[in-house]
Amino acid sequence: MSAKVLLIDDDSDFRVAVKSLLESRGYSVLEAASGHEGLEMVAEHKPDAIFLDIMMETSVEGYGVTYALKYRDEYAEFRDIPIFMISSIQESPDARFPMSAEVEMIRPDRYLTKPLDIPEVLRLLDEAVGASKGVPA
């Protein structure tokens, strides 16, 4: 059984490119074009990892998805799914909101910036889910 990765990003070209890359590595890939659609897909498919954009329908939508998955009771069973926030915003949540006590509530497991360092993304994903799902390293 291959690991499932959910791509939540409103940029269809980005989703197509990343999906092709991940599928070539043996991952099964699901896609969502918004945070709302992504949360529905998490509940329906329980992916092994999530690639999440920040700016979609709103400029902070990805943070809302992260918060929901980590803290809302209806998503409690999905709290262990690694979240890879991927954004063109160069600053991580910690750097963007250094004085906010609530930054932990929106902090992803990994923060990666576009353009992606493909070997690093694949290494981190393989580390996070590959070994347990039979994905070659």
N, CA, C and O atoms as a GROMACS GRO file, in nm:
protein
  548
    1MET      N    1   0.084  -0.118   0.000
    1MET     CA    2   0.000   0.000   0.000
    1MET      C    3   0.089   0.124   0.000
    1MET      O    4   0.175   0.138   0.086
    2SER      N    5   0.069   0.214  -0.095
    2SER     CA    6   0.152   0.334  -0.100
    2SER      C    7   0.097   0.443  -0.009
    2SER      O    8  -0.023   0.448   0.020
    3ALA      N    9   0.187   0.528   0.035
    3ALA     CA   10   0.148   0.640   0.121
    3ALA      C   11   0.064   0.739   0.041
    3ALA      O   12   0.090   0.762  -0.077
    4LYS      N   13  -0.036   0.798   0.106
    4LYS     CA   14  -0.124   0.897   0.044
    4LYS      C   15  -0.082   1.036   0.088
    4LYS      O   16  -0.067   1.064   0.207
    5VAL      N   17  -0.065   1.124  -0.011
    5VAL     CA   18  -0.033   1.263   0.016
    5VAL      C   19  -0.148   1.348  -0.038
    5VAL      O   20  -0.189   1.332  -0.153
    6LEU      N   21  -0.199   1.438   0.044
    6LEU     CA   22  -0.303   1.531   0.003
    6LEU      C   23  -0.238   1.666  -0.026
    6LEU      O   24  -0.173   1.725   0.060
    7LEU      N   25  -0.257   1.714  -0.150
    7LEU     CA   26  -0.209   1.847  -0.190
    7LEU      C   27  -0.325   1.945  -0.177
    7LEU      O   28  -0.426   1.929  -0.245
    8ILE      N   29  -0.311   2.045  -0.091
    8ILE     CA   30  -0.413   2.148  -0.076
    8ILE      C   31  -0.351   2.279  -0.125
    8ILE      O   32  -0.272   2.342  -0.054
    9ASP      N   33  -0.388   2.319  -0.246
    9ASP     CA   34  -0.332   2.438  -0.307
    9ASP      C   35  -0.427   2.484  -0.416
    9ASP      O   36  -0.478   2.402  -0.492
   10ASP      N   37  -0.450   2.614  -0.426
   10ASP     CA   38  -0.542   2.664  -0.528
   10ASP      C   39  -0.475   2.679  -0.666
   10ASP      O   40  -0.544   2.710  -0.763
   11ASP      N   41  -0.346   2.658  -0.675
   11ASP     CA   42  -0.273   2.669  -0.801
   11ASP      C   43  -0.272   2.531  -0.869
   11ASP      O   44  -0.196   2.442  -0.829
   12SER      N   45  -0.356   2.515  -0.971
   12SER     CA   46  -0.368   2.385  -1.036
   12SER      C   47  -0.238   2.342  -1.104
   12SER      O   48  -0.207   2.223  -1.108
   13ASP      N   49  -0.161   2.437  -1.157
   13ASP     CA   50  -0.033   2.401  -1.219
   13ASP      C   51   0.063   2.344  -1.116
   13ASP      O   52   0.134   2.247  -1.142
   14PHE      N   53   0.066   2.404  -0.998
   14PHE     CA   54   0.152   2.354  -0.890
   14PHE      C   55   0.108   2.213  -0.850
   14PHE      O   56   0.191   2.124  -0.832
   15ARG      N   57  -0.024   2.194  -0.835
   15ARG     CA   58  -0.073   2.061  -0.798
   15ARG      C   59  -0.035   1.956  -0.902
   15ARG      O   60   0.009   1.846  -0.865
   16VAL      N   61  -0.050   1.988  -1.030
   16VAL     CA   62  -0.017   1.893  -1.137
   16VAL      C   63   0.131   1.856  -1.131
   16VAL      O   64   0.166   1.738  -1.141
   17ALA      N   65   0.218   1.955  -1.114
   17ALA     CA   66   0.362   1.930  -1.111
   17ALA      C   67   0.401   1.845  -0.990
   17ALA      O   68   0.476   1.748  -1.004
   18VAL      N   69   0.350   1.880  -0.874
   18VAL     CA   70   0.386   1.807  -0.753
   18VAL      C   71   0.325   1.666  -0.756
   18VAL      O   72   0.389   1.570  -0.714
   19LYS      N   73   0.203   1.655  -0.805
   19LYS     CA   74   0.140   1.523  -0.816
   19LYS      C   75   0.223   1.432  -0.905
   19LYS      O   76   0.248   1.317  -0.869
   20SER      N   77   0.266   1.482  -1.019
   20SER     CA   78   0.348   1.402  -1.110
   20SER      C   79   0.477   1.357  -1.043
   20SER      O   80   0.517   1.241  -1.054
   21LEU      N   81   0.542   1.449  -0.974
   21LEU     CA   82   0.665   1.417  -0.904
   21LEU      C   83   0.643   1.309  -0.798
   21LEU      O   84   0.716   1.210  -0.792
   22LEU      N   85   0.541   1.329  -0.714
   22LEU     CA   86   0.517   1.234  -0.605
   22LEU      C   87   0.474   1.098  -0.657
   22LEU      O   88   0.516   0.994  -0.604
   23GLU      N   89   0.390   1.096  -0.760
   23GLU     CA   90   0.348   0.968  -0.816
   23GLU      C   91   0.466   0.893  -0.877
   23GLU      O   92   0.471   0.770  -0.873
   24SER      N   93   0.562   0.966  -0.933
   24SER     CA   94   0.681   0.900  -0.988
   24SER      C   95   0.766   0.836  -0.878
   24SER      O   96   0.848   0.748  -0.905
   25ARG      N   97   0.746   0.880  -0.754
   25ARG     CA   98   0.815   0.823  -0.638
   25ARG      C   99   0.734   0.715  -0.568
   25ARG      O  100   0.777   0.662  -0.466
   26GLY      N  101   0.616   0.683  -0.621
   26GLY     CA  102   0.535   0.576  -0.564
   26GLY      C  103   0.427   0.621  -0.467
   26GLY      O  104   0.359   0.537  -0.408
   27TYR      N  105   0.410   0.750  -0.451
   27TYR     CA  106   0.305   0.801  -0.362
   27TYR      C  107   0.172   0.806  -0.436
   27TYR      O  108   0.167   0.826  -0.557
   28SER      N  109   0.065   0.787  -0.363
   28SER     CA  110  -0.070   0.809  -0.412
   28SER      C  111  -0.105   0.953  -0.374
   28SER      O  112  -0.084   0.994  -0.260
   29VAL      N  113  -0.159   1.030  -0.470
   29VAL     CA  114  -0.179   1.172  -0.447
   29VAL      C  115  -0.326   1.211  -0.464
   29VAL      O  116  -0.390   1.175  -0.562
   30LEU      N  117  -0.376   1.285  -0.366
   30LEU     CA  118  -0.511   1.342  -0.369
   30LEU      C  119  -0.495   1.493  -0.381
   30LEU      O  120  -0.395   1.548  -0.337
   31GLU      N  121  -0.594   1.560  -0.439
   31GLU     CA  122  -0.585   1.704  -0.459
   31GLU      C  123  -0.708   1.775  -0.405
   31GLU      O  124  -0.820   1.724  -0.412
   32ALA      N  125  -0.684   1.896  -0.352
   32ALA     CA  126  -0.791   1.986  -0.310
   32ALA      C  127  -0.750   2.127  -0.346
   32ALA      O  128  -0.633   2.164  -0.332
   33ALA      N  129  -0.847   2.207  -0.394
   33ALA     CA  130  -0.818   2.343  -0.439
   33ALA      C  131  -0.845   2.449  -0.334
   33ALA      O  132  -0.821   2.568  -0.358
   34SER      N  133  -0.894   2.408  -0.216
   34SER     CA  134  -0.922   2.505  -0.109
   34SER      C  135  -0.905   2.436   0.026
   34SER      O  136  -0.900   2.314   0.036
   35GLY      N  137  -0.896   2.519   0.129
   35GLY     CA  138  -0.885   2.464   0.263
   35GLY      C  139  -1.007   2.384   0.302
   35GLY      O  140  -0.995   2.277   0.362
   36HIS      N  141  -1.125   2.435   0.269
   36HIS     CA  142  -1.250   2.365   0.301
   36HIS      C  143  -1.253   2.228   0.234
   36HIS      O  144  -1.282   2.127   0.298
   37GLU      N  145  -1.222   2.225   0.105
   37GLU     CA  146  -1.220   2.098   0.032
   37GLU      C  147  -1.113   2.005   0.091
   37GLU      O  148  -1.134   1.884   0.101
   38GLY      N  149  -1.000   2.062   0.128
   38GLY     CA  150  -0.893   1.983   0.188
   38GLY      C  151  -0.934   1.917   0.318
   38GLY      O  152  -0.904   1.800   0.340
   39LEU      N  153  -1.002   1.992   0.405
   39LEU     CA  154  -1.048   1.934   0.532
   39LEU      C  155  -1.148   1.821   0.507
   39LEU      O  156  -1.146   1.720   0.578
   40GLU      N  157  -1.235   1.837   0.408
   40GLU     CA  158  -1.328   1.729   0.373
   40GLU      C  159  -1.252   1.605   0.327
   40GLU      O  160  -1.287   1.493   0.363
   41MET      N  161  -1.148   1.626   0.247
   41MET     CA  162  -1.070   1.512   0.196
   41MET      C  163  -0.989   1.444   0.306
   41MET      O  164  -0.970   1.323   0.304
   42VAL      N  165  -0.941   1.522   0.402
   42VAL     CA  166  -0.871   1.462   0.516
   42VAL      C  167  -0.964   1.366   0.588
   42VAL      O  168  -0.927   1.252   0.617
   43ALA      N  169  -1.084   1.412   0.617
   43ALA     CA  170  -1.181   1.328   0.688
   43ALA      C  171  -1.221   1.205   0.607
   43ALA      O  172  -1.241   1.097   0.663
   44GLU      N  173  -1.232   1.220   0.477
   44GLU     CA  174  -1.276   1.110   0.391
   44GLU      C  175  -1.165   1.009   0.361
   44GLU      O  176  -1.190   0.889   0.356
   45HIS      N  177  -1.041   1.057   0.341
   45HIS     CA  178  -0.934   0.970   0.292
   45HIS      C  179  -0.821   0.945   0.390
   45HIS      O  180  -0.738   0.857   0.366
   46LYS      N  181  -0.813   1.018   0.500
   46LYS     CA  182  -0.705   1.010   0.599
   46LYS      C  183  -0.569   0.991   0.532
   46LYS      O  184  -0.512   0.882   0.535
   47PRO      N  185  -0.517   1.099   0.473
   47PRO     CA  186  -0.386   1.089   0.408
   47PRO      C  187  -0.275   1.067   0.509
   47PRO      O  188  -0.292   1.088   0.629
   48ASP      N  189  -0.160   1.024   0.458
   48ASP     CA  190  -0.043   1.002   0.543
   48ASP      C  191   0.039   1.129   0.561
   48ASP      O  192   0.118   1.140   0.655
   49ALA      N  193   0.020   1.227   0.470
   49ALA     CA  194   0.088   1.356   0.479
   49ALA      C  195   0.005   1.458   0.402
   49ALA      O  196  -0.072   1.423   0.312
   50ILE      N  197   0.022   1.584   0.439
   50ILE     CA  198  -0.052   1.692   0.375
   50ILE      C  199   0.049   1.798   0.329
   50ILE      O  200   0.132   1.843   0.408
   51PHE      N  201   0.039   1.837   0.202
   51PHE     CA  202   0.112   1.953   0.149
   51PHE      C  203   0.010   2.065   0.142
   51PHE      O  204  -0.092   2.051   0.074
   52LEU      N  205   0.036   2.175   0.209
   52LEU     CA  206  -0.064   2.280   0.229
   52LEU      C  207  -0.009   2.418   0.195
   52LEU      O  208   0.095   2.459   0.246
   53ASP      N  209  -0.080   2.489   0.108
   53ASP     CA  210  -0.047   2.627   0.076
   53ASP      C  211  -0.108   2.718   0.184
   53ASP      O  212  -0.201   2.677   0.254
   54ILE      N  213  -0.056   2.839   0.199
   54ILE     CA  214  -0.113   2.935   0.293
   54ILE      C  215  -0.221   3.019   0.226
   54ILE      O  216  -0.335   3.024   0.272
   55MET      N  217  -0.184   3.084   0.117
   55MET     CA  218  -0.274   3.180   0.053
   55MET      C  219  -0.357   3.111  -0.055
   55MET      O  220  -0.306   3.072  -0.160
   56MET      N  221  -0.486   3.097  -0.027
   56MET     CA  222  -0.579   3.040  -0.125
   56MET      C  223  -0.696   3.137  -0.136
   56MET      O  224  -0.681   3.247  -0.188
   57GLU      N  225  -0.813   3.098  -0.087
   57GLU     CA  226  -0.929   3.189  -0.093
   57GLU      C  227  -0.909   3.311  -0.006
   57GLU      O  228  -0.963   3.418  -0.035
   58THR      N  229  -0.832   3.297   0.102
   58THR     CA  230  -0.792   3.410   0.185
   58THR      C  231  -0.641   3.406   0.201
   58THR      O  232  -0.578   3.305   0.168
   59SER      N  233  -0.583   3.512   0.250
   59SER     CA  234  -0.437   3.518   0.262
   59SER      C  235  -0.382   3.435   0.378
   59SER      O  236  -0.260   3.421   0.391
   60VAL      N  237  -0.469   3.381   0.461
   60VAL     CA  238  -0.425   3.301   0.576
   60VAL      C  239  -0.496   3.165   0.584
   60VAL      O  240  -0.495   3.100   0.689
   61GLU      N  241  -0.556   3.123   0.476
   61GLU     CA  242  -0.638   3.001   0.477
   61GLU      C  243  -0.562   2.877   0.525
   61GLU      O  244  -0.617   2.795   0.599
   62GLY      N  245  -0.437   2.863   0.482
   62GLY     CA  246  -0.359   2.746   0.524
   62GLY      C  247  -0.338   2.741   0.675
   62GLY      O  248  -0.335   2.633   0.734
   63TYR      N  249  -0.324   2.857   0.736
   63TYR     CA  250  -0.311   2.860   0.882
   63TYR      C  251  -0.439   2.808   0.948
   63TYR      O  252  -0.433   2.737   1.048
   64GLY      N  253  -0.554   2.843   0.891
   64GLY     CA  254  -0.681   2.796   0.944
   64GLY      C  255  -0.694   2.645   0.934
   64GLY      O  256  -0.746   2.580   1.025
   65VAL      N  257  -0.647   2.589   0.824
   65VAL     CA  258  -0.650   2.443   0.807
   65VAL      C  259  -0.560   2.378   0.910
   65VAL      O  260  -0.597   2.279   0.973
   66THR      N  261  -0.439   2.433   0.928
   66THR     CA  262  -0.347   2.378   1.027
   66THR      C  263  -0.408   2.382   1.166
   66THR      O  264  -0.404   2.284   1.240
   67TYR      N  265  -0.466   2.496   1.202
   67TYR     CA  266  -0.531   2.508   1.332
   67TYR      C  267  -0.642   2.404   1.347
   67TYR      O  268  -0.650   2.337   1.450
   68ALA      N  269  -0.726   2.390   1.246
   68ALA     CA  270  -0.838   2.295   1.253
   68ALA      C  271  -0.786   2.154   1.277
   68ALA      O  272  -0.837   2.082   1.364
   69LEU      N  273  -0.685   2.114   1.203
   69LEU     CA  274  -0.635   1.977   1.215
   69LEU      C  275  -0.566   1.952   1.349
   69LEU      O  276  -0.569   1.840   1.401
   70LYS      N  277  -0.505   2.054   1.404
   70LYS     CA  278  -0.433   2.035   1.530
   70LYS      C  279  -0.520   2.054   1.655
   70LYS      O  280  -0.492   1.996   1.760
   71TYR      N  281  -0.626   2.136   1.644
   71TYR     CA  282  -0.696   2.175   1.766
   71TYR      C  283  -0.847   2.155   1.767
   71TYR      O  284  -0.906   2.152   1.875
   72ARG      N  285  -0.911   2.141   1.654
   72ARG     CA  286  -1.057   2.125   1.656
   72ARG      C  287  -1.092   1.979   1.683
   72ARG      O  288  -1.034   1.888   1.623
   73ASP      N  289  -1.185   1.959   1.773
   73ASP     CA  290  -1.220   1.824   1.818
   73ASP      C  291  -1.264   1.732   1.705
   73ASP      O  292  -1.234   1.613   1.707
   74GLU      N  293  -1.334   1.787   1.605
   74GLU     CA  294  -1.382   1.700   1.497
   74GLU      C  295  -1.269   1.644   1.410
   74GLU      O  296  -1.292   1.552   1.331
   75TYR      N  297  -1.148   1.697   1.425
   75TYR     CA  298  -1.033   1.646   1.350
   75TYR      C  299  -0.930   1.578   1.440
   75TYR      O  300  -0.817   1.554   1.397
   76ALA      N  301  -0.967   1.548   1.562
   76ALA     CA  302  -0.872   1.492   1.659
   76ALA      C  303  -0.802   1.366   1.608
   76ALA      O  304  -0.683   1.348   1.636
   77GLU      N  305  -0.871   1.282   1.536
   77GLU     CA  306  -0.810   1.157   1.490
   77GLU      C  307  -0.704   1.180   1.381
   77GLU      O  308  -0.632   1.087   1.345
   78PHE      N  309  -0.694   1.302   1.330
   78PHE     CA  310  -0.599   1.332   1.222
   78PHE      C  311  -0.481   1.414   1.270
   78PHE      O  312  -0.401   1.459   1.187
   79ARG      N  313  -0.466   1.435   1.398
   79ARG     CA  314  -0.361   1.524   1.452
   79ARG      C  315  -0.220   1.476   1.425
   79ARG      O  316  -0.126   1.556   1.425
   80ASP      N  317  -0.203   1.347   1.402
   80ASP     CA  318  -0.068   1.294   1.379
   80ASP      C  319  -0.025   1.301   1.233
   80ASP      O  320   0.089   1.265   1.202
   81ILE      N  321  -0.111   1.346   1.144
   81ILE     CA  322  -0.074   1.356   1.003
   81ILE      C  323   0.025   1.472   0.987
   81ILE      O  324  -0.006   1.585   1.024
   82PRO      N  325   0.144   1.445   0.933
   82PRO     CA  326   0.240   1.554   0.914
   82PRO      C  327   0.190   1.656   0.812
   82PRO      O  328   0.140   1.621   0.705
   83ILE      N  329   0.204   1.783   0.848
   83ILE     CA  330   0.164   1.893   0.761
   83ILE      C  331   0.289   1.963   0.710
   83ILE      O  332   0.369   2.014   0.789
   84PHE      N  333   0.305   1.964   0.578
   84PHE     CA  334   0.413   2.033   0.511
   84PHE      C  335   0.353   2.159   0.450
   84PHE      O  336   0.289   2.153   0.346
   85MET      N  337   0.373   2.272   0.515
   85MET     CA  338   0.323   2.397   0.461
   85MET      C  339   0.421   2.443   0.354
   85MET      O  340   0.541   2.457   0.380
   86ILE      N  341   0.369   2.465   0.233
   86ILE     CA  342   0.451   2.505   0.119
   86ILE      C  343   0.397   2.636   0.068
   86ILE      O  344   0.280   2.645   0.028
   87SER      N  345   0.481   2.740   0.068
   87SER     CA  346   0.431   2.873   0.033
   87SER      C  347   0.537   2.957  -0.035
   87SER      O  348   0.657   2.932  -0.021
   88SER      N  349   0.492   3.056  -0.107
   88SER     CA  350   0.585   3.155  -0.164
   88SER      C  351   0.624   3.258  -0.058
   88SER      O  352   0.715   3.338  -0.080
   89ILE      N  353   0.557   3.257   0.056
   89ILE     CA  354   0.594   3.345   0.167
   89ILE      C  355   0.722   3.290   0.229
   89ILE      O  356   0.724   3.177   0.277
   90GLN      N  357   0.827   3.368   0.227
   90GLN     CA  358   0.958   3.320   0.271
   90GLN      C  359   0.970   3.305   0.422
   90GLN      O  360   1.055   3.231   0.471
   91GLU      N  361   0.885   3.375   0.496
   91GLU     CA  362   0.892   3.369   0.642
   91GLU      C  363   0.803   3.258   0.697
   91GLU      O  364   0.687   3.245   0.658
   92SER      N  365   0.858   3.179   0.786
   92SER     CA  366   0.780   3.077   0.855
   92SER      C  367   0.679   3.145   0.948
   92SER      O  368   0.694   3.265   0.976
   93PRO      N  369   0.579   3.073   0.996
   93PRO     CA  370   0.486   3.134   1.092
   93PRO      C  371   0.557   3.195   1.213
   93PRO      O  372   0.517   3.300   1.262
   94ASP      N  373   0.662   3.129   1.261
   94ASP     CA  374   0.736   3.182   1.376
   94ASP      C  375   0.801   3.316   1.344
   94ASP      O  376   0.804   3.405   1.429
   95ALA      N  377   0.854   3.330   1.222
   95ALA     CA  378   0.917   3.456   1.182
   95ALA      C  379   0.813   3.564   1.152
   95ALA      O  380   0.836   3.681   1.181
   96ARG      N  381   0.700   3.525   1.094
   96ARG     CA  382   0.596   3.623   1.059
   96ARG      C  383   0.525   3.677   1.182
   96ARG      O  384   0.487   3.795   1.185
   97PHE      N  385   0.506   3.592   1.282
   97PHE     CA  386   0.430   3.631   1.401
   97PHE      C  387   0.512   3.607   1.527
   97PHE      O  388   0.471   3.529   1.613
   98PRO      N  389   0.629   3.673   1.540
   98PRO     CA  390   0.720   3.641   1.650
   98PRO      C  391   0.666   3.674   1.789
   98PRO      O  392   0.710   3.614   1.888
   99MET      N  393   0.572   3.764   1.799
   99MET     CA  394   0.521   3.804   1.930
   99MET      C  395   0.391   3.732   1.967
   99MET      O  396   0.337   3.754   2.075
  100SER      N  397   0.342   3.648   1.879
  100SER     CA  398   0.214   3.584   1.903
  100SER      C  399   0.229   3.458   1.987
  100SER      O  400   0.303   3.366   1.952
  101ALA      N  401   0.159   3.455   2.097
  101ALA     CA  402   0.159   3.336   2.182
  101ALA      C  403   0.086   3.220   2.114
  101ALA      O  404   0.107   3.104   2.150
  102GLU      N  405   0.001   3.251   2.017
  102GLU     CA  406  -0.079   3.148   1.950
  102GLU      C  407  -0.010   3.089   1.827
  102GLU      O  408  -0.069   3.005   1.759
  103VAL      N  409   0.115   3.130   1.797
  103VAL     CA  410   0.181   3.082   1.676
  103VAL      C  411   0.191   2.929   1.672
  103VAL      O  412   0.186   2.869   1.565
  104GLU      N  413   0.204   2.867   1.787
  104GLU     CA  414   0.211   2.720   1.791
  104GLU      C  415   0.085   2.656   1.734
  104GLU      O  416   0.089   2.545   1.681
  105MET      N  417  -0.026   2.726   1.743
  105MET     CA  418  -0.153   2.672   1.696
  105MET      C  419  -0.161   2.667   1.543
  105MET      O  420  -0.248   2.599   1.488
  106ILE      N  421  -0.073   2.738   1.475
  106ILE     CA  422  -0.074   2.738   1.328
  106ILE      C  423   0.058   2.686   1.270
  106ILE      O  424   0.077   2.688   1.149
  107ARG      N  425   0.147   2.640   1.356
  107ARG     CA  426   0.279   2.594   1.311
  107ARG      C  427   0.267   2.456   1.248
  107ARG      O  428   0.216   2.362   1.310
  108PRO      N  429   0.313   2.442   1.121
  108PRO     CA  430   0.312   2.310   1.056
  108PRO      C  431   0.428   2.225   1.106
  108PRO      O  432   0.514   2.273   1.180
  109ASP      N  433   0.429   2.100   1.066
  109ASP     CA  434   0.542   2.014   1.101
  109ASP      C  435   0.668   2.054   1.025
  109ASP      O  436   0.779   2.047   1.077
  110ARG      N  437   0.648   2.097   0.901
  110ARG     CA  438   0.758   2.146   0.817
  110ARG      C  439   0.710   2.269   0.741
  110ARG      O  440   0.595   2.276   0.698
  111TYR      N  441   0.800   2.366   0.725
  111TYR     CA  442   0.767   2.485   0.647
  111TYR      C  443   0.866   2.492   0.532
  111TYR      O  444   0.987   2.503   0.554
  112LEU      N  445   0.814   2.487   0.409
  112LEU     CA  446   0.897   2.487   0.288
  112LEU      C  447   0.855   2.602   0.199
  112LEU      O  448   0.737   2.637   0.195
  113THR      N  449   0.950   2.660   0.128
  113THR     CA  450   0.917   2.773   0.043
  113THR      C  451   0.930   2.736  -0.105
  113THR      O  452   1.008   2.649  -0.145
  114LYS      N  453   0.850   2.808  -0.185
  114LYS     CA  454   0.855   2.794  -0.331
  114LYS      C  455   0.958   2.893  -0.382
  114LYS      O  456   0.967   3.003  -0.329
  115PRO      N  457   1.036   2.858  -0.482
  115PRO     CA  458   1.037   2.729  -0.551
  115PRO      C  459   1.094   2.621  -0.460
  115PRO      O  460   1.181   2.647  -0.377
  116LEU      N  461   1.044   2.501  -0.477
  116LEU     CA  462   1.081   2.391  -0.390
  116LEU      C  463   1.220   2.338  -0.420
  116LEU      O  464   1.264   2.333  -0.535
  117ASP      N  465   1.288   2.298  -0.315
  117ASP     CA  466   1.412   2.221  -0.326
  117ASP      C  467   1.366   2.075  -0.333
  117ASP      O  468   1.347   2.011  -0.230
  118ILE      N  469   1.350   2.024  -0.455
  118ILE     CA  470   1.286   1.893  -0.477
  118ILE      C  471   1.356   1.781  -0.400
  118ILE      O  472   1.287   1.706  -0.331
  119PRO      N  473   1.488   1.766  -0.407
  119PRO     CA  474   1.550   1.657  -0.330
  119PRO      C  475   1.521   1.667  -0.180
  119PRO      O  476   1.500   1.565  -0.114
  120GLU      N  477   1.521   1.789  -0.127
  120GLU     CA  478   1.492   1.808   0.016
  120GLU      C  479   1.347   1.773   0.049
  120GLU      O  480   1.320   1.708   0.150
  121VAL      N  481   1.253   1.816  -0.036
  121VAL     CA  482   1.112   1.784  -0.014
  121VAL      C  483   1.092   1.633  -0.014
  121VAL      O  484   1.024   1.579   0.074
  122LEU      N  485   1.150   1.565  -0.111
  122LEU     CA  486   1.135   1.419  -0.118
  122LEU      C  487   1.200   1.350   0.001
  122LEU      O  488   1.145   1.254   0.054
  123ARG      N  489   1.316   1.399   0.043
  123ARG     CA  490   1.383   1.340   0.159
  123ARG      C  491   1.296   1.355   0.284
  123ARG      O  492   1.278   1.260   0.360
  124LEU      N  493   1.243   1.475   0.305
  124LEU     CA  494   1.160   1.500   0.423
  124LEU      C  495   1.031   1.417   0.419
  124LEU      O  496   0.989   1.362   0.521
  125LEU      N  497   0.970   1.408   0.303
  125LEU     CA  498   0.848   1.328   0.291
  125LEU      C  499   0.878   1.181   0.313
  125LEU      O  500   0.806   1.113   0.385
  126ASP      N  501   0.984   1.131   0.251
  126ASP     CA  502   1.022   0.991   0.271
  126ASP      C  503   1.048   0.963   0.418
  126ASP      O  504   1.009   0.858   0.470
  127GLU      N  505   1.115   1.056   0.486
  127GLU     CA  506   1.141   1.041   0.629
  127GLU      C  507   1.011   1.034   0.708
  127GLU      O  508   0.996   0.952   0.798
  128ALA      N  509   0.918   1.122   0.673
  128ALA     CA  510   0.795   1.133   0.751
  128ALA      C  511   0.702   1.015   0.731
  128ALA      O  512   0.640   0.968   0.827
  129VAL      N  513   0.690   0.964   0.609
  129VAL     CA  514   0.590   0.859   0.584
  129VAL      C  515   0.640   0.742   0.503
  129VAL      O  516   0.578   0.636   0.504
  130GLY      N  517   0.750   0.759   0.433
  130GLY     CA  518   0.794   0.656   0.339
  130GLY      C  519   0.825   0.521   0.400
  130GLY      O  520   0.780   0.418   0.349
  131ALA      N  521   0.900   0.520   0.506
  131ALA     CA  522   0.942   0.393   0.564
  131ALA      C  523   0.824   0.310   0.612
  131ALA      O  524   0.824   0.188   0.599
  132SER      N  525   0.723   0.377   0.668
  132SER     CA  526   0.609   0.302   0.720
  132SER      C  527   0.513   0.257   0.611
  132SER      O  528   0.427   0.173   0.635
  133LYS      N  529   0.525   0.313   0.491
  133LYS     CA  530   0.432   0.280   0.383
  133LYS      C  531   0.498   0.213   0.264
  133LYS      O  532   0.436   0.198   0.159
  134GLY      N  533   0.623   0.172   0.279
  134GLY     CA  534   0.688   0.100   0.172
  134GLY      C  535   0.731   0.186   0.054
  134GLY      O  536   0.750   0.133  -0.055
  135VAL      N  537   0.747   0.315   0.074
  135VAL     CA  538   0.794   0.402  -0.033
  135VAL      C  539   0.946   0.396  -0.033
  135VAL      O  540   1.008   0.413   0.072
  136PRO      N  541   1.008   0.373  -0.149
  136PRO     CA  542   1.154   0.363  -0.151
  136PRO      C  543   1.220   0.495  -0.113
  136PRO      O  544   1.173   0.603  -0.152
  137ALA      N  545   1.329   0.486  -0.038
  137ALA     CA  546   1.402   0.607   0.004
  137ALA      C  547   1.497   0.651  -0.104
  137ALA      O  548   1.567   0.751  -0.087
   0.00000   0.00000   0.00000
